[in-house]
């Protein structure tokens, strides 16, 4: 019960939305106008209500923030990597929120050159992000993208690394990334559609000319596709990539001849996914061609790139998902996944060796990292587990020697990874499918049903949430929480079919899997409904919204971060960012079959008169991924319908977008807010 504080009540302006002769009434549709002062007033009123309700534990929240911050090394720097004669380093300094980008020529013992100090660049901005750093082949210039709003709309500029002068041309409305041709004069970049923010055009810019004179090279007119451009690791080819959820198409051009025409690699065929990497006189292709659901590796000659000429290198395997490859002069490195676990396979081009790196538990993440050099025997990869901080490792593929370059420091004298335990367990879904759950907790807990458990999942786009270490999470574990990741269908944890079974007309498997995982944790006495909490963000926020409509009694509280909850209305509006490119994920509701299915699970459309758990919802006013009005409308409707007296809080960051606050430590404040919300519900205040 929340005494003496009344929540805001959004006014109702009935609007009838009609599709397929079906009418839906949306009383809060008016909230989708961020230029309307009444909308801003309502969001501010919700923020004021949030501040009032949480004021009782504000001091605890602040101490959580300081606790999280204290574990992180403030004067830190990345492991250097070498590219084209220079070592590149990202550094952080004490008391500063933003990175500093540096490089050193030839040797790490040489003096450092400052590329960018983002702390200086961020001055005067509530939000700041630098992306897409791209150095010219002769190392004299760098292109970069900058966003000061949080809408992922970047201004592209070029800086001289000889004089530190930033050239006057500023190209607006770009993705922030750019790619140099080998002549050091020609730069290719991608531009977004101003309304939908879809990356749809590739332009060519010549140094010394005005951006107004830039040449349109490619226009992706299919609004279900986006486009990008990059250079092959061999540095021989410029590559235009067109992509949708289910289909790819590439165009190539010799990087020495930027004024020639791009040549199509293989025309798009709906459902044909492929990616390309260049080596010697061939292209290597990771693809699902010919029904290779879990993908296979093929190759083709540079001058014979059509599908008919592709030949098999590594065949399709039913139990192994081929995720990616890294190409080196003497080695091919293959990233695979089987039984949910990452594997890194190393194979000599001459066939004399083929082996896997050894990993020894079930709750780890291993991945190849920054491997930009082609002519090297060193593979850089990363490793962490739910109990082990992340490490950056150099592995000599010839001698098989492993060098740990850096292990994440946890600046807490009481931290010892031996004090924590992790395990993988399997719940049974409603259709009999076994669903894995990764767990971590402090040793010594009793399975007596009293442990607070935070269950997290995402479950969309084939995006896999691997088990990983978090120093922030220690603030929960050290206070008795169990943290769990439900590897629900919709991700690719158990292969490509795991994704296929959690999308389109199978989407409800994602939600029922999560509910089954929740019931499993309760049945095995890890927790009980009085101590079970759920967390999801973006498409994972959709999961949370659907789950609490279906099974609210399982949870004491939930957190939905930037949640995608107004599925039908958003997917019917092709004027807003992302919609058209999402049809292959959710379906196109202009087709009645998909409309009816979406409507049956859309959280906003299925709010009902029932008790709900305690709910914290977060959003950003400038969010380009999930527009702020989705969570705002959802909270307004929940306030109208819910029959309980539990907390319902909406926190809108009025200065940021989908990723939240931009500063290194400001983002921790949002974590502290979420953790304080959970810990307060458990009556833990220290």
N, C-alpha and C positions, 0 to 999 in steps of 0.2 A: 504494500500500500504506500502511496506517495502523498503525504498529507500537505495541505495548504498550498500546493502548487498545481495550477491548472494548465494542462497542455494547450497549445494553440489549436484552433479549429479552423481548417481551411474552408472557405465558403464553397458552396456547391453551385456550379453552373452546368446544368444538364446538357450534354451533347450526345446526339445519337450517331453512332458509327455503323455504317451498313456495308456488308460484303456478302456476296452469295445469298442474298435475300435474308441474311441473318442480321439482326439489330443488337448492338451492344450499347448500353448507356454508360458514358464516362463523365462523371460529375466533376472530375478534377483535370480535365483536358486542358483547361485554361492555364495550368501551371507550366505549360511548355513554352512560354514566352519570357526569355530572360531579360528582355528590354522593358517588361512591364514592372513598374515600381511595386505594384501589389504583390507580385511574385517574389521580388527581392525582400519585401517586408515580411512575407510569410516565412521564407527561409531564415531570415534573421530572427524571427520570433521562435522558430524551432531551435535555433542555436542558443537563444537566451534560455529557453526551457531546458535544453541539454545542460547548460552551465549551472542552472539552478538545481537540477536534480543531482548532478554529480559534484556539487560544491562540497558535500560532506566528506568526500574522499579525495578532494583535490590535492591536499598535502601528500597523501599516499601516492597519488598518481605522479606528482613531481618527484617523489623519492624513487619511484620505479624508473622514471626517466633517467635520473642521475645514476641509478644502479646499472641500468643497461649501458649508458654512455661510458661508465667507468670501466666496463669490461673491454671496451674497444680501444685499441692503441691509436691515440690521436696523431702522433708523429709517425706516420706509417708510409710505406711506399710499396708499389707493385714489384713483382719480380720482373727485371728488365728483359725485353726480348729484342733480338737483332733483326733489322730489315734493311737491306740495301746499304750496308755500311754504317748504320747508326743503331745505337741502343736506345730504346724508347722506355720511358719510366713515367708512372703517375705517382705523385707524392701528395700527402696530406700533412698539414702543419697544425700544431696545437692551437686550439681556439678558433680554427677556421673551418667553415662548413663545406667548402668546395675544393675540387682537385686542382693540382698544379701539374701541367704537362711539360715534360723535359725530354731532352735527348742528349746523347754523348757520341761523338764520332769515334769509330773504330774500337776504342777501348773504354771500359767502365772507369778507368783511372783518369781519363781526360776530363777537362772542364765541362760542366753541364751548360746546355743552351736552353733558355726558357722559350717554350712554344706559346703557352697560355697560362695565365694565372686567373682561374675562374672566380676567385674571391674578389679580385678587382673588377672583373667584367660584370659580376652580379650586383655590384653596388647600385642602389637606387631601384632595384627590381624586387618585387615580392616573390617572383619565381624566376629561376634561371636554369637552363640546361644547354650544354655544349655537346654536339654529336658529329659523327661523320668525318673525323679528321682524316685527310687524304693528302699525302705528301707527293709532290711531283717527282718523276723518275730521277731528275738531276739534283734532288734534295734542296732546291732553292725556294720553293713555295709550298704553302699548305692551304687547302680548302677546308672550310668548316661550316657547320650549321648551328644556328642559335635560336632558342625559343625563350621568350620572356613572359609567356602567358600560361603555358601548360596545356595547350591544345594540339601539341605535336605538329605544329605548322612552323617550319624553320626558315629563317633568313640565311641564305648562302652567301659567303664572302670568301675572299682570297687574301692571304697575308704573305708578304715577302719575308723569307727567313734570313735574308741578307741585311735588310734595312729595318725590319719590324713594321714596315708600313702596311696598313690594311688598305687594299685597293678600294677606290670609291664606289665601284659597282656593288650593289647589294641586291640580290635576286630574292624576291619574296615568294612565299607560298610553295616552298620546296619540301622534299622529304629530309633535307639536311645532308644527304650523301651525294658525293660526286666522285668521278673517276677520271684520271688523267690518261690521255694517249701518250705514246712513247716520245712524242716530239716536244714535250714540256710546254706546249703552247695551246693545246686543245683540251678542253675540259667538258665532260659529259655529265649531265645532272638530270634529276627527275623532279617533275612539278605535280602538285596536287590540284584536283578539281576544287575550286574555291568553296563550293557548297557542300559536296559530299566528302571532301578531303581524300578522295580516292587518288592514289598515285597513277596518273594516266598518260603522262607525256614525258618523252626524253628529248632534251635540247642539247645542242652543241654550242659551246662558247669559245671564242678565240681571244686569247690575252691581248689587251690593248684596244679591244673593240667594246662598244657599249652592249650591255645585256639586251637592249632593245633590238639589236641586230642578230641575236642568237637564232640559230637555225633549228626548227622543229625536225627532229630525226625520226621520231616514232610517236604515234598516237594510238593508244589502246582504247578502241571505241566500245568494246564489249564491257558493259558496266558491271559484270560479274568478275572481271579480271583487274589486277593491278600490274604495275610494271616497275622494274628496277634495272640498274646497269652496274656492272662490276668488271674487274679484270681477272683473267685466269691466274692461278698461282704461278704458272710458267711465265707469266707476263707477256705472252705472245698475243693473246686475244682479248678484245673488248667483247663483253657478252651482255645482250639485252635479255632479261628474263621476264616473261609474262606468266602470271600465276593466278590460279583460282584455287578453291578448296580441293578440287579433284583433278585438275588438268594443268599441264605446263606446256610452254612453248618458248624456244630460245632462238636468238639471232646472234651471229658471230661476225667479227671484223678484225682483221689483223691490226694490232695496236700501233704498228708502224705507219699505217695508211689511214688516218682518221677521216679523210675526206672521201674515201671510197664508200661503197654501199654495203650495209649490213646484209648478210646472207642467212636465210632461214635454215635452221638446223633440222628440225622435224616439225611439220605442221601440227597444230593442236588437234587432238582427237579426244572427244569428251571421255573422261575416265582414264586417259593415259597420263600417268605422272612420271616425270623423269627429271634428273638433275645431271649436269655434265661437269667433267673436270678434264683438263688437257694434260697430256704427257707424251713427250717425243712427237711422233707424227700421228697420234691417235687421241680420240676422246674416250673417256671412261664414263659410263652411264649407269646410275642407280635408278632402277625403274620397276614399275609393276606390269610391264608389258606381258602379254600372253597369259594373263591370269595370275601373275606372281604377286599374290596378296601381300606377302611379307617382304617383297622386293628382292631383286637379284642384281648382279653386276654384269654389265655387258660392255663391249667396246666396239669402236668403228674407226675407220681411217678418216683423217681430216677432210678429205675431199669426197667422202661417201657417207654422209651423215644421216641419210634417211633410215627409217626403222627397218626396212628390208635388208639393210647391210649390217645391222647390229649382230654381233656374235657373243655368245655366253662366256663369261669368265668365272663367275661364282653362281651356281644355280639357285633357284628358289628352294627354300626349306620350310616345311610346315611349322616347325617348332622354333625357328630363329628369325627374328626381325632384323633385316639389314638397315641400319639407321643412317650411316654416312661413311665416307671414305676420306682419308688424307693421303695425298700423293707426295712422295719424296723421290729423289733421283734413283735410289737403289731399293726403296721399300714402298709397299702398299700397306697402309694401316686401315683396318676395317672396324668400325664401331657397330657392335651387334647387341641384341638383347634376347635372352632366352629365359623362360620361367620368371620373367620380371626383372632379371638381373643384368646389369651392364657387363659387357665383355669387350676387351680390346685385343684384336688379332693383328699380328705383324707377319707380313709375308714378303719375302724377297722376290723382286721381279724375275730373277733367274731361276726361281723355283727351288733353291737349295735349302730354304728354311721357311717354316710356317708354324707359328706358335702363339699362345695366348699369354697375356700378363696374368699372374695369379692374384685372386682376391678371395677372402676367406670367411665372409659372413653373408647374411641375407638382408642387411639394412644399410647398404652402402650406395654411394654414387661415384662412378668413375667415368671420366670423359676426356677426350683429347681437347687441348686448349689452344694456345696461341702458337701455331705452327706455320708461320708465313714464309720461312726460308725453304727453298726447294732442295738445294744441294747440301744436305746435312744428314748425319746419322743419328741426330738427337730428336727424340719425340718428347714433346712436353705434354704432360697430362695432369689432371687434377683428381684428387681423391678426398672423400670425407664420408663419414657415416653418422648415424644419429647420435653416437656417443663420442665420435672422434672429430676434432676440428679439421678444417680443410687444409690440404697440403698441395703445393705446386711442386711437381716432380719432373726432372729431366731423366729420360731413360735412353741409354746408349743401345741402339738396336743391333749393333755389331757385338759389343762386349757383354751386353745384358746387365751392365752396371746401372744402378739406380741412385740418383742424387736428389735428396729432398732439399729443394731450394728455399722453401719457406713453409712453415706451419703456422696457421692462424694462431695468434697469441690471444689468450683469454686472460685479461688482467684482473684476475680475482684470486687472491691467495688461497681461497677455500676450494677452488675448482680442481678436481681430479677426475679425469675421464673414467677412472676405475670405479667411481662411485655411482655410475649410471649403467643401466641395462637396457638392451633393446631386443626386440623379437619380432618375428613375422608370424601372424596367425591368419586363419582362413575362415571367413563367414560363409554361410550358404544362402544364396539369393533365392527369391521366390520361385524361380524356374529351375532350381537345383544347381546353378552355376556357383563355383567356389570363387569368392572375392577376397583378395589378400588385403591385410591391414598391417602397416608397419607401426610399431609402438616404441616409445622410449619413456623411461621413468627413472626415478632415483631408487637405487637398490633398497630393499627392506620393506616395500609396500606390501600390505596384505590384500588379498583378493576377497574382500568382505563386503563389497558393494558400496563402500563409503568414499572411495577415491574420486575426486573430481577428474573428469576426462574431457579434454578438448579434442573433438574429432574434426579433422579438416579434409576437404576434398575439392577438386576442380571438375574434372570429368567432361571436357569438351575439346574439340579441334584436334583430337589425337595427341594433345599435350600431356606428357607424362610428368607427374610430380614424383620424383625419386626421393627416397629417404635421404635426408641431409641434416647436417649439424647447424645449430643456431645458438649463438651465445645469448641472444635476446630471450630465447625460449627458457633458459635456465631460471629466469624469474618466476616461471610457472613450476618447473620441475622441482626446484628447491623448496617450494611451498606445497608440495604434495600432489601436484597435477601429473596425470599421465597425458602425454601428447600422442595422438594417433593420426595417421594418414590413411584414409580409405582409398584404395586404388580401384575406383569404380570404373565401370564401362563408360566409354567416351574418351578416355585416354588411351595410350598404346602400351601400357605397362605389360600386358600379356600378349602383345603382338597387334598386328593391324586389325584383325577381326574383333579385338577388344574395343577398338574405336568404332568399327562399323556397327557393332551391336549397341552403341550408345549414342546414335545420331539419327537425324531424320525421323522416320516412323518407329524407331527403336529408342528414342530419347528417354522414355520413361524408365528404361533399365537403369540409367544413371541414378535416378531418384530412389527407385526401389532397392538398388544395391546399397545405397547409403543408409537407408532405413534398416536393411538387413544387417549391415555392419553395426549399427547402433544397438539393435536387439541382441546381437551376438555378444557385444561387450557387456551388456546388462546381464545376459544369461550366464556368462562366465564369471560374474561377480567382480569384473574390473571396476564397475560403477553401478549406478542406479539412475532412474529418471530424475531424482532429486539432485544429482551431481553430474549429469551429462550435458555437455555444451557442444555446439556445432559452429563451424566457421567456414565461410566461403566468400570469394571475391569475384566480381565481374560475372562470367558465365557460372562460376561457383556460387555467386550470389543468387542466380536463378535456381540452382540446386537447393540452396537454403530455403528460398521462398516456396518452392514446390513441396519440400519435405515438411515444413511446418503447417502447410495447408492440409497435408495428408496425415501426418502423425505428430501433432504438436505435443502430445502427452509424453513423448519420449525425452523431452529436453527441458532442462531448467532455464537455459538461456541460449540465444544464438546471436552471432554477429554476421551481418551481410554487408560486405564492403563493395562500394560502387556496383550494386547488383543490377543485372539485366533481368528485370521482372515484368516489363510490359511487352511481352514477346510479340503478340499479335499486332498491336498498333504500330510498333516499331518496324516490324518486318513488312508491313503494308506501306510504309512511308519510304519510298526510294529516294527521297530528297535529302535524307540525313546520312551522316557518315556510316560506312560499313554495311548498310542494309543489303545492297545488291550482291556484294561479295559473300554474303552469308547464306545465300539460298541453298548451297550444297551442304551446309551444316545443319540448318534447321528446317529447310524446305521453303518453297515459295508459297505464301498464303494466298496468292492470286489463284492458286489451284485449290479447290475446295477440300480435297483430301488432306492437304497440309494445314489449311486453315482450321479445319475441325480438330485435327490432332493437336496443333499448337494451343488452340483455345481450351482444350481439355486439361492442359497442365500449366498454362501461363499463370504465374503467381498472382498478378494483379487481377486477372479475370476470375480467379477462383478463391479470393478472400471470402470467408464465410463467417457466419455468426457462431463463434466457438471461442473457447479459451485458447490463448496463444502463450508461448513461453515469453520470458523477458527478451526484448529485442533491441539491439543497437544497429543502426543503419548509418553508413557513411557515404558521402559523395563529394564531388568537386564541381563547382559552378561551371568551369571551363572544360569539363570532361568531353573529349571527342569520341570516346569509345562507347560509353554508356551515358547518354545524356542525363543531366542531373534530375530532369523532371520524372524519370522513371521511379527512382527511389522516393522522390518527394510525393508523387501521386500514391504510391504504394503505402507509405506511412499514413497519409491522409485517409485512405480507405480503411486501413487497419484500425485507425482510431475510431472510425465510424462503426465498424463491425465487431471488433473483439469484445468478448463478454467478461474479461478478467480485469484485475487491477494491477497487472504486472507492468513493468517499465516498458515503454516504447519510445526510443530516442532516435532523433535524426540529427546528425552532425554534418553540416555542409562546409567544406573548405571553400571560402569565397574567393580564394586567390590561386587555386590550382586545378589540375585536371585529373585524368584517370590514374596517374601514378602517385597522386598525393603531393605532399610537400617536396621541394626540390633539394633542400639542404641536407648534408650528410647526417646531421644529428636532428634536424627538425623532423625528419621522417620517423625518428624514434619516438617522438611525442605521440604520434598516432598509434604506435604499438603500445605505449604506456597507457593511453586512453582505453584501448581495447582490453588490455590485461587488467586494469583497475576495475573495469566494468565486470569482468568475470570474477575476480577475487572478492569484490564487494558482495556478489551474490553468494559466495561461499563463506561470507563473514570473516574473511581474512583481511586484516588491515595493517599488517606490518611484514 
